[in-house]
C-alpha cells in the first residue's frame, strides 16, 4: 500500500496552519519535522502535517518519541506515516488513534519492538 493511498483520506494542515496553531514561526514547523518531533509530507506542492498529530495547540503526547524510535530503527518517514495511520485490529484502531487516546506507552513499546 502506498503512502498516498493510506494518507489520501487523512486530514492535513499546511505548515503555515500548524505554525499558527502552535504559535511558532513556519520555519520552526519545518525544523520540528526535520528533528522528528512531527512528520510531514508533500501534497499539492505544499508541506502538510496530519491534523491528528496535534491535540489542541500541542503535539500529541508520545508522537515524537515514537517517531524517533522508528527513525533510529531505520524506518523512513513514509513508512512511519503509513504505520501510524494503518488500522491494527490488535489495538483497536490505528497507532495514531491510540496515541491520541493516551496509550503512548503501548505504541512506543510496539515501535521499539519493530525497530530492534
PyMOL CGO cylinders between C-alpha atoms (Angstrom):
from pymol import cmd
from pymol.cgo import CYLINDER

trace = [
    CYLINDER, 0.00, 0.00, 0.00, 1.49, 3.32, -0.99, 0.3, 1, 1, 1, 1, 1, 1,
    CYLINDER, 1.49, 3.32, -0.99, 1.86, 6.37, 1.21, 0.3, 1, 1, 1, 1, 1, 1,
    CYLINDER, 1.86, 6.37, 1.21, -0.64, 8.22, -0.93, 0.3, 1, 1, 1, 1, 1, 1,
    CYLINDER, -0.64, 8.22, -0.93, -3.33, 5.54, -0.62, 0.3, 1, 1, 1, 1, 1, 1,
    CYLINDER, -3.33, 5.54, -0.62, -3.02, 5.38, 3.17, 0.3, 1, 1, 1, 1, 1, 1,
    CYLINDER, -3.02, 5.38, 3.17, -2.82, 9.15, 3.60, 0.3, 1, 1, 1, 1, 1, 1,
    CYLINDER, -2.82, 9.15, 3.60, -5.24, 10.20, 0.87, 0.3, 1, 1, 1, 1, 1, 1,
    CYLINDER, -5.24, 10.20, 0.87, -8.13, 10.40, 3.34, 0.3, 1, 1, 1, 1, 1, 1,
    CYLINDER, -8.13, 10.40, 3.34, -6.08, 11.84, 6.20, 0.3, 1, 1, 1, 1, 1, 1,
    CYLINDER, -6.08, 11.84, 6.20, -7.00, 15.39, 7.18, 0.3, 1, 1, 1, 1, 1, 1,
    CYLINDER, -7.00, 15.39, 7.18, -3.93, 17.59, 6.92, 0.3, 1, 1, 1, 1, 1, 1,
    CYLINDER, -3.93, 17.59, 6.92, -2.81, 21.05, 7.87, 0.3, 1, 1, 1, 1, 1, 1,
    CYLINDER, -2.81, 21.05, 7.87, -0.31, 23.15, 5.96, 0.3, 1, 1, 1, 1, 1, 1,
    CYLINDER, -0.31, 23.15, 5.96, 2.95, 24.06, 7.68, 0.3, 1, 1, 1, 1, 1, 1,
    CYLINDER, 2.95, 24.06, 7.68, 1.58, 27.61, 7.94, 0.3, 1, 1, 1, 1, 1, 1,
    CYLINDER, 1.58, 27.61, 7.94, -1.57, 26.38, 9.70, 0.3, 1, 1, 1, 1, 1, 1,
    CYLINDER, -1.57, 26.38, 9.70, 0.47, 24.23, 12.08, 0.3, 1, 1, 1, 1, 1, 1,
    CYLINDER, 0.47, 24.23, 12.08, 2.67, 27.24, 12.86, 0.3, 1, 1, 1, 1, 1, 1,
    CYLINDER, 2.67, 27.24, 12.86, -0.40, 29.32, 13.70, 0.3, 1, 1, 1, 1, 1, 1,
    CYLINDER, -0.40, 29.32, 13.70, -1.85, 26.59, 15.94, 0.3, 1, 1, 1, 1, 1, 1,
    CYLINDER, -1.85, 26.59, 15.94, 1.45, 26.03, 17.78, 0.3, 1, 1, 1, 1, 1, 1,
    CYLINDER, 1.45, 26.03, 17.78, 2.19, 29.79, 17.88, 0.3, 1, 1, 1, 1, 1, 1,
    CYLINDER, 2.19, 29.79, 17.88, 5.61, 29.33, 16.28, 0.3, 1, 1, 1, 1, 1, 1,
    CYLINDER, 5.61, 29.33, 16.28, 7.18, 30.58, 13.05, 0.3, 1, 1, 1, 1, 1, 1,
    CYLINDER, 7.18, 30.58, 13.05, 6.63, 28.40, 9.97, 0.3, 1, 1, 1, 1, 1, 1,
    CYLINDER, 6.63, 28.40, 9.97, 10.37, 27.75, 9.84, 0.3, 1, 1, 1, 1, 1, 1,
    CYLINDER, 10.37, 27.75, 9.84, 10.07, 26.18, 13.31, 0.3, 1, 1, 1, 1, 1, 1,
    CYLINDER, 10.07, 26.18, 13.31, 7.48, 23.71, 11.96, 0.3, 1, 1, 1, 1, 1, 1,
    CYLINDER, 7.48, 23.71, 11.96, 9.95, 22.65, 9.27, 0.3, 1, 1, 1, 1, 1, 1,
    CYLINDER, 9.95, 22.65, 9.27, 12.61, 22.25, 11.99, 0.3, 1, 1, 1, 1, 1, 1,
    CYLINDER, 12.61, 22.25, 11.99, 10.21, 20.13, 14.07, 0.3, 1, 1, 1, 1, 1, 1,
    CYLINDER, 10.21, 20.13, 14.07, 9.71, 17.88, 11.04, 0.3, 1, 1, 1, 1, 1, 1,
    CYLINDER, 9.71, 17.88, 11.04, 13.45, 17.66, 10.44, 0.3, 1, 1, 1, 1, 1, 1,
    CYLINDER, 13.45, 17.66, 10.44, 14.09, 16.84, 14.11, 0.3, 1, 1, 1, 1, 1, 1,
    CYLINDER, 14.09, 16.84, 14.11, 11.41, 14.13, 14.23, 0.3, 1, 1, 1, 1, 1, 1,
    CYLINDER, 11.41, 14.13, 14.23, 9.02, 15.94, 16.54, 0.3, 1, 1, 1, 1, 1, 1,
    CYLINDER, 9.02, 15.94, 16.54, 6.50, 15.90, 13.69, 0.3, 1, 1, 1, 1, 1, 1,
    CYLINDER, 6.50, 15.90, 13.69, 6.25, 14.22, 10.30, 0.3, 1, 1, 1, 1, 1, 1,
    CYLINDER, 6.25, 14.22, 10.30, 5.24, 15.98, 7.14, 0.3, 1, 1, 1, 1, 1, 1,
    CYLINDER, 5.24, 15.98, 7.14, 4.74, 15.12, 3.51, 0.3, 1, 1, 1, 1, 1, 1,
    CYLINDER, 4.74, 15.12, 3.51, 4.07, 16.91, 0.26, 0.3, 1, 1, 1, 1, 1, 1,
    CYLINDER, 4.07, 16.91, 0.26, 0.53, 17.21, -1.04, 0.3, 1, 1, 1, 1, 1, 1,
    CYLINDER, 0.53, 17.21, -1.04, -0.24, 19.53, -3.93, 0.3, 1, 1, 1, 1, 1, 1,
    CYLINDER, -0.24, 19.53, -3.93, 3.22, 21.15, -3.65, 0.3, 1, 1, 1, 1, 1, 1,
    CYLINDER, 3.22, 21.15, -3.65, 2.61, 22.06, -0.01, 0.3, 1, 1, 1, 1, 1, 1,
    CYLINDER, 2.61, 22.06, -0.01, 4.25, 20.62, 3.09, 0.3, 1, 1, 1, 1, 1, 1,
    CYLINDER, 4.25, 20.62, 3.09, 1.44, 19.05, 5.11, 0.3, 1, 1, 1, 1, 1, 1,
    CYLINDER, 1.44, 19.05, 5.11, 1.21, 17.61, 8.60, 0.3, 1, 1, 1, 1, 1, 1,
    CYLINDER, 1.21, 17.61, 8.60, -1.59, 15.23, 9.55, 0.3, 1, 1, 1, 1, 1, 1,
    CYLINDER, -1.59, 15.23, 9.55, -4.13, 17.09, 11.70, 0.3, 1, 1, 1, 1, 1, 1,
    CYLINDER, -4.13, 17.09, 11.70, -4.23, 14.09, 14.07, 0.3, 1, 1, 1, 1, 1, 1,
    CYLINDER, -4.23, 14.09, 14.07, -0.68, 14.92, 15.13, 0.3, 1, 1, 1, 1, 1, 1,
    CYLINDER, -0.68, 14.92, 15.13, -1.98, 17.92, 17.07, 0.3, 1, 1, 1, 1, 1, 1,
    CYLINDER, -1.98, 17.92, 17.07, -4.09, 17.88, 20.20, 0.3, 1, 1, 1, 1, 1, 1,
    CYLINDER, -4.09, 17.88, 20.20, -5.41, 21.38, 20.55, 0.3, 1, 1, 1, 1, 1, 1,
    CYLINDER, -5.41, 21.38, 20.55, -2.37, 23.63, 20.42, 0.3, 1, 1, 1, 1, 1, 1,
    CYLINDER, -2.37, 23.63, 20.42, 0.24, 20.96, 21.24, 0.3, 1, 1, 1, 1, 1, 1,
    CYLINDER, 0.24, 20.96, 21.24, 1.77, 17.93, 19.55, 0.3, 1, 1, 1, 1, 1, 1,
    CYLINDER, 1.77, 17.93, 19.55, 0.13, 14.65, 20.63, 0.3, 1, 1, 1, 1, 1, 1,
    CYLINDER, 0.13, 14.65, 20.63, 1.93, 13.19, 23.62, 0.3, 1, 1, 1, 1, 1, 1,
    CYLINDER, 1.93, 13.19, 23.62, 4.22, 10.32, 22.70, 0.3, 1, 1, 1, 1, 1, 1,
    CYLINDER, 4.22, 10.32, 22.70, 4.31, 11.10, 18.98, 0.3, 1, 1, 1, 1, 1, 1,
    CYLINDER, 4.31, 11.10, 18.98, 7.84, 12.48, 18.86, 0.3, 1, 1, 1, 1, 1, 1,
    CYLINDER, 7.84, 12.48, 18.86, 9.25, 9.60, 20.92, 0.3, 1, 1, 1, 1, 1, 1,
    CYLINDER, 9.25, 9.60, 20.92, 7.58, 7.10, 18.61, 0.3, 1, 1, 1, 1, 1, 1,
    CYLINDER, 7.58, 7.10, 18.61, 8.94, 8.85, 15.52, 0.3, 1, 1, 1, 1, 1, 1,
    CYLINDER, 8.94, 8.85, 15.52, 12.46, 8.98, 16.94, 0.3, 1, 1, 1, 1, 1, 1,
    CYLINDER, 12.46, 8.98, 16.94, 12.42, 5.27, 17.94, 0.3, 1, 1, 1, 1, 1, 1,
    CYLINDER, 12.42, 5.27, 17.94, 11.32, 4.25, 14.44, 0.3, 1, 1, 1, 1, 1, 1,
    CYLINDER, 11.32, 4.25, 14.44, 13.76, 6.60, 12.69, 0.3, 1, 1, 1, 1, 1, 1,
    CYLINDER, 13.76, 6.60, 12.69, 16.59, 5.24, 14.86, 0.3, 1, 1, 1, 1, 1, 1,
    CYLINDER, 16.59, 5.24, 14.86, 15.47, 1.75, 13.84, 0.3, 1, 1, 1, 1, 1, 1,
    CYLINDER, 15.47, 1.75, 13.84, 15.96, 2.64, 10.17, 0.3, 1, 1, 1, 1, 1, 1,
    CYLINDER, 15.96, 2.64, 10.17, 12.38, 3.32, 9.15, 0.3, 1, 1, 1, 1, 1, 1,
    CYLINDER, 12.38, 3.32, 9.15, 11.94, 6.10, 6.59, 0.3, 1, 1, 1, 1, 1, 1,
    CYLINDER, 11.94, 6.10, 6.59, 9.33, 8.77, 7.31, 0.3, 1, 1, 1, 1, 1, 1,
    CYLINDER, 9.33, 8.77, 7.31, 6.99, 7.40, 4.64, 0.3, 1, 1, 1, 1, 1, 1,
    CYLINDER, 6.99, 7.40, 4.64, 6.83, 4.01, 6.37, 0.3, 1, 1, 1, 1, 1, 1,
    CYLINDER, 6.83, 4.01, 6.37, 6.35, 5.64, 9.78, 0.3, 1, 1, 1, 1, 1, 1,
    CYLINDER, 6.35, 5.64, 9.78, 3.43, 7.67, 8.42, 0.3, 1, 1, 1, 1, 1, 1,
    CYLINDER, 3.43, 7.67, 8.42, 1.94, 4.55, 6.83, 0.3, 1, 1, 1, 1, 1, 1,
    CYLINDER, 1.94, 4.55, 6.83, 2.25, 2.60, 10.10, 0.3, 1, 1, 1, 1, 1, 1,
    CYLINDER, 2.25, 2.60, 10.10, 0.75, 5.38, 12.22, 0.3, 1, 1, 1, 1, 1, 1,
    CYLINDER, 0.75, 5.38, 12.22, -2.37, 5.52, 10.01, 0.3, 1, 1, 1, 1, 1, 1,
    CYLINDER, -2.37, 5.52, 10.01, -2.86, 1.82, 9.24, 0.3, 1, 1, 1, 1, 1, 1,
    CYLINDER, -2.86, 1.82, 9.24, -5.64, 0.00, 11.10, 0.3, 1, 1, 1, 1, 1, 1,
    CYLINDER, -5.64, 0.00, 11.10, -4.35, -2.56, 13.59, 0.3, 1, 1, 1, 1, 1, 1,
    CYLINDER, -4.35, -2.56, 13.59, -7.02, -4.91, 14.90, 0.3, 1, 1, 1, 1, 1, 1,
    CYLINDER, -7.02, -4.91, 14.90, -4.91, -5.69, 17.97, 0.3, 1, 1, 1, 1, 1, 1,
    CYLINDER, -4.91, -5.69, 17.97, -5.11, -2.08, 19.23, 0.3, 1, 1, 1, 1, 1, 1,
    CYLINDER, -5.11, -2.08, 19.23, -8.11, -1.35, 18.19, 0.3, 1, 1, 1, 1, 1, 1,
    CYLINDER, -8.11, -1.35, 18.19, -7.78, 1.30, 15.51, 0.3, 1, 1, 1, 1, 1, 1,
    CYLINDER, -7.78, 1.30, 15.51, -4.61, 2.95, 14.33, 0.3, 1, 1, 1, 1, 1, 1,
    CYLINDER, -4.61, 2.95, 14.33, -1.42, 3.70, 16.26, 0.3, 1, 1, 1, 1, 1, 1,
    CYLINDER, -1.42, 3.70, 16.26, -2.10, 7.46, 15.97, 0.3, 1, 1, 1, 1, 1, 1,
    CYLINDER, -2.10, 7.46, 15.97, -5.60, 6.96, 17.41, 0.3, 1, 1, 1, 1, 1, 1,
    CYLINDER, -5.60, 6.96, 17.41, -4.05, 5.07, 20.32, 0.3, 1, 1, 1, 1, 1, 1,
    CYLINDER, -4.05, 5.07, 20.32, -1.54, 7.88, 20.91, 0.3, 1, 1, 1, 1, 1, 1,
    CYLINDER, -1.54, 7.88, 20.91, -4.38, 10.40, 20.88, 0.3, 1, 1, 1, 1, 1, 1,
    CYLINDER, -4.38, 10.40, 20.88, -6.25, 8.23, 23.41, 0.3, 1, 1, 1, 1, 1, 1,
    CYLINDER, -6.25, 8.23, 23.41, -3.30, 8.35, 25.82, 0.3, 1, 1, 1, 1, 1, 1,
    CYLINDER, -3.30, 8.35, 25.82, -1.90, 4.87, 25.12, 0.3, 1, 1, 1, 1, 1, 1,
    CYLINDER, -1.90, 4.87, 25.12, 1.53, 6.25, 24.20, 0.3, 1, 1, 1, 1, 1, 1,
    CYLINDER, 1.53, 6.25, 24.20, 3.47, 3.70, 26.25, 0.3, 1, 1, 1, 1, 1, 1,
    CYLINDER, 3.47, 3.70, 26.25, 1.90, 0.80, 24.33, 0.3, 1, 1, 1, 1, 1, 1,
    CYLINDER, 1.90, 0.80, 24.33, 2.59, 2.45, 20.96, 0.3, 1, 1, 1, 1, 1, 1,
    CYLINDER, 2.59, 2.45, 20.96, 6.18, 3.29, 21.89, 0.3, 1, 1, 1, 1, 1, 1,
    CYLINDER, 6.18, 3.29, 21.89, 6.67, -0.32, 23.07, 0.3, 1, 1, 1, 1, 1, 1,
    CYLINDER, 6.67, -0.32, 23.07, 5.39, -1.61, 19.73, 0.3, 1, 1, 1, 1, 1, 1,
    CYLINDER, 5.39, -1.61, 19.73, 7.62, 0.86, 17.87, 0.3, 1, 1, 1, 1, 1, 1,
    CYLINDER, 7.62, 0.86, 17.87, 10.64, -0.34, 19.86, 0.3, 1, 1, 1, 1, 1, 1,
    CYLINDER, 10.64, -0.34, 19.86, 9.80, -3.96, 19.04, 0.3, 1, 1, 1, 1, 1, 1,
    CYLINDER, 9.80, -3.96, 19.04, 9.54, -3.10, 15.33, 0.3, 1, 1, 1, 1, 1, 1,
    CYLINDER, 9.54, -3.10, 15.33, 12.74, -1.08, 15.28, 0.3, 1, 1, 1, 1, 1, 1,
    CYLINDER, 12.74, -1.08, 15.28, 15.02, -3.57, 17.03, 0.3, 1, 1, 1, 1, 1, 1,
]
cmd.load_cgo(trace, "trace")
